[in-house]
């Protein structure tokens, strides 16, 4: 039968092992929740994904409008000419002969 000294040494060794395992568990839990590859990183990636999806939706809408404009311009009908003229007026500031162009400055 083991004496009390052997039991105390065994319990001390087991206590040390338990403390080490608890510390290891705490370190791994911290890493799992707060590191770049853990829960916090996953939350950041989800937010980034939502942002990129929103941007992709905006770009898809822009592409849809540009495609519609190209189709109107390719049609060659009078609407096509009107679309070219409207684009030249808005983007390039073009005016027709006999028209007067007024530029009103915004003083804010």
Biopython code that builds the backbone (N, CA, C, O; Angstrom):
import numpy as np
from Bio.PDB.StructureBuilder import StructureBuilder

atoms = [
    (1, "UNK", "N", (0.832, -1.168, 0.000)),
    (1, "UNK", "CA", (0.000, 0.000, 0.000)),
    (1, "UNK", "C", (0.892, 1.252, 0.000)),
    (1, "UNK", "O", (1.845, 1.345, 0.774)),
    (2, "UNK", "N", (0.567, 2.214, -0.883)),
    (2, "UNK", "CA", (1.410, 3.416, -0.952)),
    (2, "UNK", "C", (1.216, 4.273, 0.287)),
    (2, "UNK", "O", (0.123, 4.360, 0.846)),
    (3, "UNK", "N", (2.298, 4.897, 0.694)),
    (3, "UNK", "CA", (2.193, 5.748, 1.867)),
    (3, "UNK", "C", (1.709, 7.146, 1.495)),
    (3, "UNK", "O", (1.539, 7.452, 0.315)),
    (4, "UNK", "N", (1.490, 7.989, 2.492)),
    (4, "UNK", "CA", (0.943, 9.327, 2.272)),
    (4, "UNK", "C", (1.853, 10.198, 1.407)),
    (4, "UNK", "O", (1.358, 11.023, 0.639)),
    (5, "UNK", "N", (3.141, 10.035, 1.513)),
    (5, "UNK", "CA", (4.092, 10.821, 0.727)),
    (5, "UNK", "C", (3.891, 10.548, -0.766)),
    (5, "UNK", "O", (3.890, 11.482, -1.567)),
    (6, "UNK", "N", (3.723, 9.284, -1.146)),
    (6, "UNK", "CA", (3.508, 8.934, -2.551)),
    (6, "UNK", "C", (2.190, 9.510, -3.055)),
    (6, "UNK", "O", (2.106, 9.991, -4.185)),
    (7, "UNK", "N", (1.171, 9.459, -2.219)),
    (7, "UNK", "CA", (-0.139, 10.013, -2.622)),
    (7, "UNK", "C", (-0.041, 11.519, -2.849)),
    (7, "UNK", "O", (-0.571, 12.040, -3.830)),
    (8, "UNK", "N", (0.637, 12.213, -1.939)),
    (8, "UNK", "CA", (0.783, 13.666, -2.086)),
    (8, "UNK", "C", (1.528, 14.007, -3.374)),
    (8, "UNK", "O", (1.151, 14.946, -4.076)),
    (9, "UNK", "N", (2.560, 13.269, -3.685)),
    (9, "UNK", "CA", (3.307, 13.511, -4.925)),
    (9, "UNK", "C", (2.436, 13.236, -6.143)),
    (9, "UNK", "O", (2.499, 13.971, -7.128)),
    (10, "UNK", "N", (1.630, 12.190, -6.085)),
    (10, "UNK", "CA", (0.738, 11.870, -7.200)),
    (10, "UNK", "C", (-0.296, 12.967, -7.390)),
    (10, "UNK", "O", (-0.554, 13.401, -8.513)),
    (11, "UNK", "N", (-0.895, 13.421, -6.270)),
    (11, "UNK", "CA", (-1.895, 14.495, -6.363)),
    (11, "UNK", "C", (-1.262, 15.796, -6.843)),
    (11, "UNK", "O", (-1.879, 16.531, -7.614)),
    (12, "UNK", "N", (-0.052, 16.091, -6.405)),
    (12, "UNK", "CA", (0.640, 17.311, -6.839)),
    (12, "UNK", "C", (0.908, 17.246, -8.348)),
    (12, "UNK", "O", (0.734, 18.229, -9.068)),
    (13, "UNK", "N", (1.327, 16.083, -8.799)),
    (13, "UNK", "CA", (1.565, 15.911, -10.239)),
    (13, "UNK", "C", (0.274, 16.054, -11.042)),
    (13, "UNK", "O", (0.259, 16.654, -12.117)),
    (14, "UNK", "N", (-0.818, 15.490, -10.497)),
    (14, "UNK", "CA", (-2.116, 15.588, -11.187)),
    (14, "UNK", "C", (-2.615, 17.029, -11.180)),
    (14, "UNK", "O", (-3.178, 17.501, -12.167)),
    (15, "UNK", "N", (-2.405, 17.730, -10.055)),
    (15, "UNK", "CA", (-2.809, 19.134, -9.981)),
    (15, "UNK", "C", (-2.044, 19.955, -11.025)),
    (15, "UNK", "O", (-2.628, 20.795, -11.709)),
    (16, "UNK", "N", (-0.767, 19.710, -11.139)),
    (16, "UNK", "CA", (0.050, 20.432, -12.123)),
    (16, "UNK", "C", (-0.441, 20.130, -13.540)),
    (16, "UNK", "O", (-0.525, 21.032, -14.373)),
    (17, "UNK", "N", (-0.762, 18.874, -13.813)),
    (17, "UNK", "CA", (-1.272, 18.492, -15.125)),
    (17, "UNK", "C", (-2.615, 19.176, -15.409)),
    (17, "UNK", "O", (-2.848, 19.664, -16.516)),
    (18, "UNK", "N", (-3.483, 19.207, -14.415)),
    (18, "UNK", "CA", (-4.795, 19.836, -14.577)),
    (18, "UNK", "C", (-4.628, 21.338, -14.837)),
    (18, "UNK", "O", (-5.307, 21.899, -15.697)),
    (19, "UNK", "N", (-3.735, 21.981, -14.100)),
    (19, "UNK", "CA", (-3.501, 23.424, -14.298)),
    (19, "UNK", "C", (-2.963, 23.679, -15.694)),
    (19, "UNK", "O", (-3.398, 24.621, -16.357)),
    (20, "UNK", "N", (-2.032, 22.866, -16.150)),
    (20, "UNK", "CA", (-1.483, 23.029, -17.508)),
    (20, "UNK", "C", (-2.568, 22.834, -18.561)),
    (20, "UNK", "O", (-2.640, 23.596, -19.526)),
    (21, "UNK", "N", (-3.405, 21.829, -18.385)),
    (21, "UNK", "CA", (-4.489, 21.595, -19.339)),
    (21, "UNK", "C", (-5.496, 22.745, -19.344)),
    (21, "UNK", "O", (-6.012, 23.120, -20.397)),
    (22, "UNK", "N", (-5.772, 23.296, -18.170)),
    (22, "UNK", "CA", (-6.691, 24.432, -18.099)),
    (22, "UNK", "C", (-6.092, 25.654, -18.800)),
    (22, "UNK", "O", (-6.790, 26.366, -19.522)),
    (23, "UNK", "N", (-4.789, 25.892, -18.584)),
    (23, "UNK", "CA", (-4.132, 27.007, -19.266)),
    (23, "UNK", "C", (-4.133, 26.808, -20.779)),
    (23, "UNK", "O", (-4.385, 27.750, -21.531)),
    (24, "UNK", "N", (-3.855, 25.601, -21.219)),
    (24, "UNK", "CA", (-3.873, 25.303, -22.651)),
    (24, "UNK", "C", (-5.265, 25.511, -23.228)),
    (24, "UNK", "O", (-5.410, 26.062, -24.319)),
    (25, "UNK", "N", (-6.285, 25.073, -22.504)),
    (25, "UNK", "CA", (-7.670, 25.274, -22.946)),
    (25, "UNK", "C", (-7.995, 26.761, -23.037)),
    (25, "UNK", "O", (-8.633, 27.196, -23.996)),
    (26, "UNK", "N", (-7.563, 27.544, -22.051)),
    (26, "UNK", "CA", (-7.820, 28.985, -22.061)),
    (26, "UNK", "C", (-7.141, 29.647, -23.258)),
    (26, "UNK", "O", (-7.741, 30.493, -23.921)),
    (27, "UNK", "N", (-5.904, 29.269, -23.538)),
    (27, "UNK", "CA", (-5.180, 29.840, -24.689)),
    (27, "UNK", "C", (-5.888, 29.479, -25.990)),
    (27, "UNK", "O", (-6.063, 30.338, -26.855)),
    (28, "UNK", "N", (-6.291, 28.238, -26.138)),
    (28, "UNK", "CA", (-6.967, 27.815, -27.371)),
    (28, "UNK", "C", (-8.325, 28.488, -27.524)),
    (28, "UNK", "O", (-8.714, 28.867, -28.629)),
    (29, "UNK", "N", (-9.049, 28.635, -26.411)),
    (29, "UNK", "CA", (-10.337, 29.331, -26.467)),
    (29, "UNK", "C", (-10.145, 30.792, -26.869)),
    (29, "UNK", "O", (-10.906, 31.326, -27.676)),
    (30, "UNK", "N", (-9.138, 31.426, -26.309)),
    (30, "UNK", "CA", (-8.859, 32.816, -26.674)),
    (30, "UNK", "C", (-8.572, 32.917, -28.165)),
    (30, "UNK", "O", (-9.079, 33.810, -28.843)),
    (31, "UNK", "N", (-7.771, 32.013, -28.663)),
    (31, "UNK", "CA", (-7.433, 32.005, -30.088)),
    (31, "UNK", "C", (-8.681, 31.762, -30.939)),
    (31, "UNK", "O", (-8.853, 32.387, -31.986)),
    (32, "UNK", "N", (-9.540, 30.863, -30.492)),
    (32, "UNK", "CA", (-10.746, 30.530, -31.256)),
    (32, "UNK", "C", (-11.713, 31.704, -31.321)),
    (32, "UNK", "O", (-12.412, 31.871, -32.320)),
    (33, "UNK", "N", (-11.764, 32.513, -30.282)),
    (33, "UNK", "CA", (-12.750, 33.607, -30.250)),
    (33, "UNK", "C", (-12.201, 34.928, -30.756)),
    (33, "UNK", "O", (-12.939, 35.688, -31.383)),
    (34, "UNK", "N", (-10.953, 35.226, -30.511)),
    (34, "UNK", "CA", (-10.462, 36.578, -30.737)),
    (34, "UNK", "C", (-9.387, 36.717, -31.804)),
    (34, "UNK", "O", (-8.986, 37.846, -32.085)),
    (35, "UNK", "N", (-8.901, 35.665, -32.406)),
    (35, "UNK", "CA", (-7.838, 35.795, -33.399)),
    (35, "UNK", "C", (-8.422, 36.009, -34.794)),
    (35, "UNK", "O", (-9.635, 35.941, -34.997)),
    (36, "UNK", "N", (-7.532, 36.269, -35.745)),
    (36, "UNK", "CA", (-7.941, 36.486, -37.145)),
    (36, "UNK", "C", (-8.608, 35.247, -37.746)),
    (36, "UNK", "O", (-9.448, 35.370, -38.638)),
    (37, "UNK", "N", (-8.251, 34.087, -37.277)),
    (37, "UNK", "CA", (-8.827, 32.858, -37.830)),
    (37, "UNK", "C", (-9.960, 32.328, -36.977)),
    (37, "UNK", "O", (-10.513, 31.266, -37.261)),
    (38, "UNK", "N", (-10.309, 33.065, -35.932)),
    (38, "UNK", "CA", (-11.378, 32.630, -35.038)),
    (38, "UNK", "C", (-12.693, 33.317, -35.342)),
    (38, "UNK", "O", (-12.943, 33.757, -36.464)),
    (39, "UNK", "N", (-13.521, 33.398, -34.325)),
    (39, "UNK", "CA", (-14.864, 33.968, -34.463)),
    (39, "UNK", "C", (-14.814, 35.442, -34.881)),
    (39, "UNK", "O", (-15.586, 35.863, -35.742)),
    (40, "UNK", "N", (-13.925, 36.220, -34.287)),
    (40, "UNK", "CA", (-13.823, 37.645, -34.628)),
    (40, "UNK", "C", (-13.446, 37.821, -36.094)),
    (40, "UNK", "O", (-13.976, 38.706, -36.767)),
    (41, "UNK", "N", (-12.546, 36.996, -36.592)),
    (41, "UNK", "CA", (-12.163, 37.063, -38.005)),
    (41, "UNK", "C", (-13.321, 36.702, -38.913)),
    (41, "UNK", "O", (-13.499, 37.304, -39.972)),
    (42, "UNK", "N", (-14.107, 35.721, -38.500)),
    (42, "UNK", "CA", (-15.265, 35.319, -39.302)),
    (42, "UNK", "C", (-16.297, 36.436, -39.367)),
    (42, "UNK", "O", (-16.907, 36.657, -40.413)),
    (43, "UNK", "N", (-16.497, 37.139, -38.261)),
    (43, "UNK", "CA", (-17.441, 38.266, -38.247)),
    (43, "UNK", "C", (-16.962, 39.358, -39.194)),
    (43, "UNK", "O", (-17.754, 39.917, -39.953)),
    (44, "UNK", "N", (-15.667, 39.663, -39.150)),
    (44, "UNK", "CA", (-15.109, 40.673, -40.062)),
    (44, "UNK", "C", (-15.279, 40.249, -41.524)),
    (44, "UNK", "O", (-15.623, 41.069, -42.375)),
    (45, "UNK", "N", (-15.040, 38.987, -41.807)),
    (45, "UNK", "CA", (-15.177, 38.507, -43.185)),
    (45, "UNK", "C", (-16.631, 38.568, -43.654)),
    (45, "UNK", "O", (-16.887, 38.873, -44.819)),
    (46, "UNK", "N", (-17.584, 38.282, -42.764)),
    (46, "UNK", "CA", (-19.005, 38.377, -43.145)),
    (46, "UNK", "C", (-19.379, 39.821, -43.481)),
    (46, "UNK", "O", (-20.099, 40.074, -44.447)),
    (47, "UNK", "N", (-18.887, 40.758, -42.683)),
    (47, "UNK", "CA", (-19.163, 42.180, -42.949)),
    (47, "UNK", "C", (-18.542, 42.602, -44.279)),
    (47, "UNK", "O", (-19.160, 43.327, -45.058)),
    (48, "UNK", "N", (-17.335, 42.150, -44.527)),
    (48, "UNK", "CA", (-16.657, 42.467, -45.785)),
    (48, "UNK", "C", (-17.403, 41.850, -46.968)),
    (48, "UNK", "O", (-17.519, 42.473, -48.023)),
    (49, "UNK", "N", (-17.903, 40.640, -46.796)),
    (49, "UNK", "CA", (-18.668, 39.974, -47.848)),
    (49, "UNK", "C", (-19.953, 40.737, -48.158)),
    (49, "UNK", "O", (-20.314, 40.898, -49.324)),
    (50, "UNK", "N", (-20.640, 41.204, -47.125)),
    (50, "UNK", "CA", (-21.870, 41.977, -47.332)),
    (50, "UNK", "C", (-21.569, 43.272, -48.072)),
    (50, "UNK", "O", (-22.329, 43.680, -48.951)),
    (51, "UNK", "N", (-20.467, 43.914, -47.721)),
    (51, "UNK", "CA", (-20.054, 45.145, -48.390)),
    (51, "UNK", "C", (-19.771, 44.888, -49.874)),
    (51, "UNK", "O", (-20.211, 45.650, -50.735)),
    (52, "UNK", "N", (-19.047, 43.831, -50.161)),
    (52, "UNK", "CA", (-18.712, 43.495, -51.547)),
    (52, "UNK", "C", (-19.959, 43.103, -52.340)),
    (52, "UNK", "O", (-20.061, 43.422, -53.525)),
    (53, "UNK", "N", (-20.903, 42.419, -51.702)),
    (53, "UNK", "CA", (-22.147, 42.048, -52.387)),
    (53, "UNK", "C", (-22.947, 43.300, -52.731)),
    (53, "UNK", "O", (-23.543, 43.380, -53.805)),
    (54, "UNK", "N", (-22.964, 44.277, -51.824)),
    (54, "UNK", "CA", (-23.663, 45.537, -52.089)),
    (54, "UNK", "C", (-23.002, 46.261, -53.267)),
    (54, "UNK", "O", (-23.686, 46.780, -54.149)),
    (55, "UNK", "N", (-21.685, 46.288, -53.270)),
    (55, "UNK", "CA", (-20.950, 46.935, -54.372)),
    (55, "UNK", "C", (-21.204, 46.204, -55.692)),
    (55, "UNK", "O", (-21.345, 46.845, -56.733)),
    (56, "UNK", "N", (-21.263, 44.897, -55.659)),
    (56, "UNK", "CA", (-21.542, 44.122, -56.865)),
    (56, "UNK", "C", (-22.943, 44.426, -57.395)),
    (56, "UNK", "O", (-23.146, 44.516, -58.605)),
    (57, "UNK", "N", (-23.906, 44.583, -56.487)),
    (57, "UNK", "CA", (-25.264, 44.945, -56.910)),
    (57, "UNK", "C", (-25.282, 46.312, -57.581)),
    (57, "UNK", "O", (-25.950, 46.502, -58.596)),
    (58, "UNK", "N", (-24.546, 47.261, -57.012)),
    (58, "UNK", "CA", (-24.476, 48.591, -57.608)),
    (58, "UNK", "C", (-23.856, 48.544, -59.003)),
    (58, "UNK", "O", (-24.337, 49.195, -59.931)),
    (59, "UNK", "N", (-22.790, 47.770, -59.136)),
    (59, "UNK", "CA", (-22.134, 47.654, -60.443)),
    (59, "UNK", "C", (-23.026, 46.937, -61.455)),
    (59, "UNK", "O", (-23.020, 47.279, -62.637)),
    (60, "UNK", "N", (-23.784, 45.952, -61.002)),
    (60, "UNK", "CA", (-24.700, 45.260, -61.911)),
    (60, "UNK", "C", (-25.780, 46.217, -62.413)),
    (60, "UNK", "O", (-26.150, 46.178, -63.586)),
    (61, "UNK", "N", (-26.285, 47.072, -61.527)),
    (61, "UNK", "CA", (-27.282, 48.067, -61.937)),
    (61, "UNK", "C", (-26.679, 49.058, -62.929)),
    (61, "UNK", "O", (-27.320, 49.428, -63.913)),
    (62, "UNK", "N", (-25.459, 49.481, -62.669)),
    (62, "UNK", "CA", (-24.774, 50.397, -63.603)),
    (62, "UNK", "C", (-24.588, 49.725, -64.960)),
    (62, "UNK", "O", (-24.811, 50.352, -65.995)),
    (63, "UNK", "N", (-24.183, 48.466, -64.965)),
    (63, "UNK", "CA", (-24.010, 47.739, -66.223)),
    (63, "UNK", "C", (-25.334, 47.601, -66.973)),
    (63, "UNK", "O", (-25.371, 47.686, -68.201)),
    (64, "UNK", "N", (-26.421, 47.386, -66.228)),
    (64, "UNK", "CA", (-27.733, 47.272, -66.864)),
    (64, "UNK", "C", (-28.108, 48.576, -67.568)),
    (64, "UNK", "O", (-28.602, 48.560, -68.696)),
    (65, "UNK", "N", (-27.869, 49.710, -66.890)),
    (65, "UNK", "CA", (-28.177, 51.012, -67.498)),
    (65, "UNK", "C", (-27.309, 51.271, -68.724)),
    (65, "UNK", "O", (-27.798, 51.755, -69.745)),
    (66, "UNK", "N", (-26.013, 50.948, -68.621)),
    (66, "UNK", "CA", (-25.107, 51.162, -69.763)),
    (66, "UNK", "C", (-25.494, 50.269, -70.941)),
    (66, "UNK", "O", (-25.418, 50.698, -72.092)),
    (67, "UNK", "N", (-25.906, 49.039, -70.663)),
    (67, "UNK", "CA", (-26.335, 48.136, -71.731)),
    (67, "UNK", "C", (-27.569, 48.688, -72.432)),
    (67, "UNK", "O", (-27.665, 48.647, -73.659)),
    (68, "UNK", "N", (-28.508, 49.202, -71.651)),
    (68, "UNK", "CA", (-29.714, 49.798, -72.248)),
    (68, "UNK", "C", (-29.345, 50.998, -73.109)),
    (68, "UNK", "O", (-29.897, 51.183, -74.194)),
    (69, "UNK", "N", (-28.415, 51.811, -72.628)),
    (69, "UNK", "CA", (-27.995, 52.976, -73.399)),
    (69, "UNK", "C", (-27.301, 52.566, -74.698)),
    (69, "UNK", "O", (-27.533, 53.168, -75.747)),
    (70, "UNK", "N", (-26.455, 51.549, -74.627)),
    (70, "UNK", "CA", (-25.771, 51.065, -75.839)),
    (70, "UNK", "C", (-26.780, 50.533, -76.847)),
    (70, "UNK", "O", (-26.644, 50.783, -78.044)),
    (71, "UNK", "N", (-27.793, 49.803, -76.380)),
    (71, "UNK", "CA", (-28.807, 49.268, -77.286)),
    (71, "UNK", "C", (-29.579, 50.393, -77.974)),
    (71, "UNK", "O", (-29.896, 50.295, -79.159)),
    (72, "UNK", "N", (-29.881, 51.454, -77.238)),
    (72, "UNK", "CA", (-30.568, 52.601, -77.846)),
    (72, "UNK", "C", (-29.673, 53.251, -78.890)),
    (72, "UNK", "O", (-30.135, 53.608, -79.974)),
    (73, "UNK", "N", (-28.397, 53.404, -78.567)),
    (73, "UNK", "CA", (-27.469, 54.035, -79.516)),
    (73, "UNK", "C", (-27.254, 53.174, -80.755)),
    (73, "UNK", "O", (-27.094, 53.702, -81.855)),
    (74, "UNK", "N", (-27.250, 51.853, -80.585)),
    (74, "UNK", "CA", (-27.050, 50.945, -81.715)),
    (74, "UNK", "C", (-28.270, 50.864, -82.616)),
    (74, "UNK", "O", (-28.168, 50.502, -83.788)),
    (75, "UNK", "N", (-29.425, 51.206, -82.058)),
    (75, "UNK", "CA", (-30.646, 51.068, -82.857)),
    (75, "UNK", "C", (-30.627, 51.979, -84.074)),
    (75, "UNK", "O", (-31.236, 51.659, -85.095)),
    (76, "UNK", "N", (-29.939, 53.107, -83.981)),
    (76, "UNK", "CA", (-29.808, 53.982, -85.134)),
    (76, "UNK", "C", (-31.058, 54.784, -85.439)),
    (76, "UNK", "O", (-31.059, 55.571, -86.386)),
    (77, "UNK", "N", (-32.097, 54.617, -84.687)),
    (77, "UNK", "CA", (-33.331, 55.357, -84.918)),
    (77, "UNK", "C", (-33.166, 56.780, -84.404)),
    (77, "UNK", "O", (-32.105, 57.147, -83.899)),
    (78, "UNK", "N", (-34.218, 57.578, -84.535)),
    (78, "UNK", "CA", (-34.169, 58.952, -84.045)),
    (78, "UNK", "C", (-33.919, 58.990, -82.550)),
    (78, "UNK", "O", (-33.302, 59.929, -82.047)),
    (79, "UNK", "N", (-34.394, 57.974, -81.828)),
    (79, "UNK", "CA", (-34.130, 57.914, -80.392)),
    (79, "UNK", "C", (-32.637, 57.805, -80.119)),
    (79, "UNK", "O", (-32.134, 58.341, -79.132)),
    (80, "UNK", "N", (-31.930, 57.100, -81.011)),
    (80, "UNK", "CA", (-30.485, 56.956, -80.861)),
    (80, "UNK", "C", (-29.790, 58.292, -80.974)),
    (80, "UNK", "O", (-28.887, 58.595, -80.195)),
    (81, "UNK", "N", (-30.207, 59.100, -81.948)),
    (81, "UNK", "CA", (-29.631, 60.424, -82.123)),
    (81, "UNK", "C", (-29.948, 61.305, -80.918)),
    (81, "UNK", "O", (-29.090, 62.049, -80.442)),
    (82, "UNK", "N", (-31.169, 61.220, -80.434)),
    (82, "UNK", "CA", (-31.574, 62.013, -79.270)),
    (82, "UNK", "C", (-30.766, 61.601, -78.041)),
    (82, "UNK", "O", (-30.411, 62.443, -77.217)),
    (83, "UNK", "N", (-30.484, 60.328, -77.924)),
    (83, "UNK", "CA", (-29.690, 59.852, -76.790)),
    (83, "UNK", "C", (-28.260, 60.369, -76.872)),
    (83, "UNK", "O", (-27.678, 60.765, -75.862)),
    (84, "UNK", "N", (-27.687, 60.366, -78.093)),
    (84, "UNK", "CA", (-26.335, 60.890, -78.277)),
    (84, "UNK", "C", (-26.313, 62.376, -77.940)),
    (84, "UNK", "O", (-25.399, 62.857, -77.271)),
    (85, "UNK", "N", (-27.335, 63.102, -78.413)),
    (85, "UNK", "CA", (-27.402, 64.537, -78.147)),
    (85, "UNK", "C", (-27.545, 64.816, -76.649)),
    (85, "UNK", "O", (-26.879, 65.702, -76.112)),
    (86, "UNK", "N", (-28.402, 64.067, -75.988)),
    (86, "UNK", "CA", (-28.588, 64.263, -74.554)),
    (86, "UNK", "C", (-27.299, 63.972, -73.798)),
    (86, "UNK", "O", (-26.956, 64.675, -72.847)),
    (87, "UNK", "N", (-26.594, 62.944, -74.220)),
    (87, "UNK", "CA", (-25.325, 62.593, -73.566)),
    (87, "UNK", "C", (-24.283, 63.685, -73.796)),
    (87, "UNK", "O", (-23.534, 64.029, -72.882)),
    (88, "UNK", "N", (-24.231, 64.231, -75.012)),
    (88, "UNK", "CA", (-23.282, 65.300, -75.322)),
    (88, "UNK", "C", (-23.611, 66.558, -74.522)),
    (88, "UNK", "O", (-22.708, 67.251, -74.053)),
    (89, "UNK", "N", (-24.886, 66.848, -74.368)),
    (89, "UNK", "CA", (-25.274, 68.041, -73.607)),
    (89, "UNK", "C", (-24.918, 67.886, -72.128)),
    (89, "UNK", "O", (-24.376, 68.810, -71.521)),
    (90, "UNK", "N", (-25.217, 66.736, -71.553)),
    (90, "UNK", "CA", (-24.994, 66.570, -70.108)),
    (90, "UNK", "C", (-23.522, 66.360, -69.774)),
    (90, "UNK", "O", (-23.019, 66.949, -68.817)),
    (91, "UNK", "N", (-22.827, 65.537, -70.540)),
    (91, "UNK", "CA", (-21.449, 65.202, -70.197)),
    (91, "UNK", "C", (-20.425, 66.197, -70.733)),
    (91, "UNK", "O", (-19.417, 66.474, -70.081)),
    (92, "UNK", "N", (-20.686, 66.726, -71.912)),
    (92, "UNK", "CA", (-19.691, 67.589, -72.563)),
    (92, "UNK", "C", (-20.073, 69.061, -72.569)),
    (92, "UNK", "O", (-19.264, 69.900, -72.963)),
    (93, "UNK", "N", (-21.294, 69.395, -72.139)),
    (93, "UNK", "CA", (-21.735, 70.785, -72.106)),
    (93, "UNK", "C", (-21.971, 71.375, -73.482)),
    (93, "UNK", "O", (-21.833, 72.585, -73.661)),
    (94, "UNK", "N", (-22.321, 70.562, -74.449)),
    (94, "UNK", "CA", (-22.537, 71.059, -75.814)),
    (94, "UNK", "C", (-23.861, 71.816, -75.904)),
    (94, "UNK", "O", (-24.824, 71.517, -75.198)),
    (95, "UNK", "N", (-23.875, 72.818, -76.807)),
    (95, "UNK", "CA", (-25.087, 73.614, -77.056)),
    (95, "UNK", "C", (-25.319, 73.675, -78.560)),
    (95, "UNK", "O", (-24.389, 73.528, -79.353)),
    (96, "UNK", "N", (-26.568, 73.894, -78.936)),
    (96, "UNK", "CA", (-26.908, 74.028, -80.357)),
    (96, "UNK", "C", (-26.632, 75.453, -80.829)),
    (96, "UNK", "O", (-26.457, 76.368, -80.024)),
    (97, "UNK", "N", (-26.598, 75.620, -82.148)),
    (97, "UNK", "CA", (-26.464, 76.963, -82.703)),
    (97, "UNK", "C", (-27.686, 77.778, -82.305)),
    (97, "UNK", "O", (-28.818, 77.296, -82.349)),
    (98, "UNK", "N", (-27.436, 79.004, -81.921)),
    (98, "UNK", "CA", (-28.529, 79.877, -81.541)),
    (98, "UNK", "C", (-28.920, 79.763, -80.081)),
    (98, "UNK", "O", (-29.680, 80.598, -79.590)),
    (99, "UNK", "N", (-28.427, 78.759, -79.370)),
    (99, "UNK", "CA", (-28.730, 78.618, -77.952)),
    (99, "UNK", "C", (-27.714, 79.410, -77.136)),
    (99, "UNK", "O", (-26.575, 79.608, -77.559)),
    (100, "UNK", "N", (-28.138, 79.849, -75.981)),
    (100, "UNK", "CA", (-27.243, 80.541, -75.078)),
    (100, "UNK", "C", (-27.069, 79.662, -73.831)),
    (100, "UNK", "O", (-28.037, 79.155, -73.264)),
    (101, "UNK", "N", (-25.835, 79.503, -73.435)),
    (101, "UNK", "CA", (-25.521, 78.652, -72.292)),
    (101, "UNK", "C", (-25.263, 79.536, -71.084)),
    (101, "UNK", "O", (-24.438, 80.448, -71.141)),
    (102, "UNK", "N", (-25.960, 79.273, -70.002)),
    (102, "UNK", "CA", (-25.773, 79.996, -68.749)),
    (102, "UNK", "C", (-25.233, 79.020, -67.698)),
    (102, "UNK", "O", (-25.763, 77.924, -67.512)),
    (103, "UNK", "N", (-24.198, 79.436, -67.039)),
    (103, "UNK", "CA", (-23.639, 78.635, -65.957)),
    (103, "UNK", "C", (-23.879, 79.383, -64.658)),
    (103, "UNK", "O", (-23.385, 80.495, -64.469)),
    (104, "UNK", "N", (-24.635, 78.771, -63.772)),
    (104, "UNK", "CA", (-24.946, 79.398, -62.494)),
    (104, "UNK", "C", (-24.070, 78.733, -61.431)),
    (104, "UNK", "O", (-24.158, 77.531, -61.182)),
    (105, "UNK", "N", (-23.233, 79.551, -60.823)),
    (105, "UNK", "CA", (-22.315, 79.034, -59.807)),
    (105, "UNK", "C", (-23.049, 78.891, -58.479)),
    (105, "UNK", "O", (-23.845, 79.750, -58.103)),
    (106, "UNK", "N", (-22.779, 77.823, -57.790)),
    (106, "UNK", "CA", (-23.391, 77.566, -56.493)),
    (106, "UNK", "C", (-22.437, 78.060, -55.416)),
    (106, "UNK", "O", (-21.356, 77.496, -55.243)),
    (107, "UNK", "N", (-22.817, 79.095, -54.697)),
    (107, "UNK", "CA", (-21.938, 79.688, -53.665)),
    (107, "UNK", "C", (-22.372, 79.213, -52.282)),
    (107, "UNK", "O", (-23.102, 79.917, -51.585)),
    (108, "UNK", "N", (-21.941, 78.054, -51.893)),
    (108, "UNK", "CA", (-22.272, 77.516, -50.570)),
    (108, "UNK", "C", (-21.074, 77.505, -49.697)),
    (108, "UNK", "O", (-21.155, 77.085, -48.543)),
]
sb = StructureBuilder()
sb.init_structure("model")
sb.init_model(0)
sb.init_chain("A")
sb.init_seg("    ")
for serial, (resi, resn, name, xyz) in enumerate(atoms, 1):
    if name == "N":
        sb.init_residue(resn, " ", resi, " ")
    sb.init_atom(name, np.array(xyz, "f"), 0.0, 1.0, " ", f" {name:<3s}", serial, name[0])
structure = sb.get_structure()
